[in-house]
């Protein structure tokens, strides 16, 4: 899948509104998981592309230095974040803030 196709799929998934029902919560968890997977795939695909060509015959590729692999959330961490969010009870925005903070903590 091309980077552009992945970005289009990501945009479509991010556009879908969240649902509050139990079935919706399961679907939302899968949607968030798909968004995370697409973000990782896009990042990896973009890192694999050359950033410059050098040399007289343009035959040498120069790529950025390798980055650390992305560390996602375990099932237990996902459940902990969900439980913390339920206690807060402050809408989906606070849930995403909790997720973002945990991912930043694990990946910096």
C-alpha positions as CSV (number, residue, x, y, z in Angstrom):
1,X,0.0,0.0,0.0
2,X,1.4,3.4,-0.9
3,X,2.0,6.1,1.7
4,X,-0.8,8.2,0.1
5,X,-3.3,5.3,0.4
6,X,-2.3,4.8,4.0
7,X,-2.8,8.5,4.7
8,X,-6.2,8.4,3.0
9,X,-7.3,5.4,5.1
10,X,-6.0,7.1,8.3
11,X,-7.9,10.3,7.5
12,X,-11.1,8.2,6.9
13,X,-10.7,6.4,10.3
14,X,-10.0,9.7,12.1
15,X,-13.2,11.2,10.5
16,X,-15.5,8.4,11.9
17,X,-17.2,9.7,15.1
18,X,-16.9,7.7,18.3
19,X,-19.8,5.8,19.7
20,X,-20.8,5.4,23.4
21,X,-22.6,2.0,23.2
22,X,-21.0,-1.2,24.3
23,X,-20.8,-2.4,20.7
24,X,-19.5,1.0,19.8
25,X,-16.8,0.8,22.4
26,X,-15.5,-2.4,20.9
27,X,-15.6,-0.9,17.4
28,X,-13.9,2.2,18.7
29,X,-11.1,0.2,20.3
30,X,-10.6,-1.5,16.9
31,X,-10.7,1.9,15.2
32,X,-8.0,3.3,17.5
33,X,-5.9,0.2,17.0
34,X,-6.2,0.6,13.2
35,X,-5.2,4.3,13.5
36,X,-2.2,3.4,15.6
37,X,-1.1,0.7,13.1
38,X,-1.5,3.1,10.1
39,X,0.5,5.8,11.9
40,X,3.3,3.3,12.5
41,X,3.2,2.0,8.9
42,X,3.3,5.6,7.5
43,X,6.2,6.5,9.7
44,X,8.1,3.4,8.7
45,X,7.4,3.9,5.0
46,X,8.4,7.6,5.2
47,X,11.7,6.6,6.9
48,X,12.5,4.1,4.2
49,X,12.3,6.7,1.4
50,X,15.5,8.4,0.4
51,X,15.8,12.0,1.5
52,X,18.5,13.1,-1.0
53,X,20.6,11.9,-3.9
54,X,24.2,12.7,-4.2
55,X,27.1,12.0,-6.5
56,X,27.8,13.0,-10.1
57,X,25.7,10.2,-11.6
58,X,23.0,10.4,-8.9
59,X,23.6,6.8,-7.9
60,X,24.1,7.1,-4.1
61,X,21.1,7.3,-1.8
62,X,21.4,9.1,1.6
63,X,18.7,8.2,4.2
64,X,18.1,9.5,7.6
65,X,19.6,7.7,10.6
66,X,17.5,4.8,11.9
67,X,15.0,5.7,14.6
68,X,14.0,3.6,17.6
69,X,11.1,1.3,16.8
70,X,7.7,2.6,17.9
71,X,6.5,1.2,21.2
72,X,2.7,0.8,21.4
73,X,0.4,0.1,24.3
74,X,0.0,-3.4,25.7
75,X,-3.5,-4.7,26.3
76,X,-3.1,-4.2,30.0
77,X,-2.0,-0.5,29.5
78,X,-5.0,0.0,27.2
79,X,-7.3,-1.3,29.9
80,X,-5.6,0.9,32.6
81,X,-6.0,4.0,30.5
82,X,-9.7,3.1,29.7
83,X,-10.3,2.5,33.5
84,X,-8.6,5.8,34.4
85,X,-10.7,7.6,31.7
86,X,-14.0,6.1,33.0
87,X,-13.1,7.5,36.5
88,X,-12.5,11.0,35.0
89,X,-15.7,10.8,32.9
90,X,-14.7,13.9,30.9
91,X,-15.4,13.0,27.3
92,X,-13.4,11.4,24.5
93,X,-10.9,14.2,24.4
94,X,-9.5,13.4,27.8
95,X,-9.2,9.7,26.7
96,X,-7.1,10.6,23.8
97,X,-5.0,12.9,26.0
98,X,-4.3,10.0,28.4
99,X,-3.3,7.7,25.4
100,X,-1.1,10.4,23.9
101,X,0.7,11.0,27.3
102,X,1.3,7.3,27.8
103,X,2.7,6.9,24.3
104,X,5.0,9.9,24.6
105,X,6.3,8.4,27.9
106,X,7.0,5.1,26.3
107,X,8.6,6.5,23.1
108,X,10.9,9.3,24.4
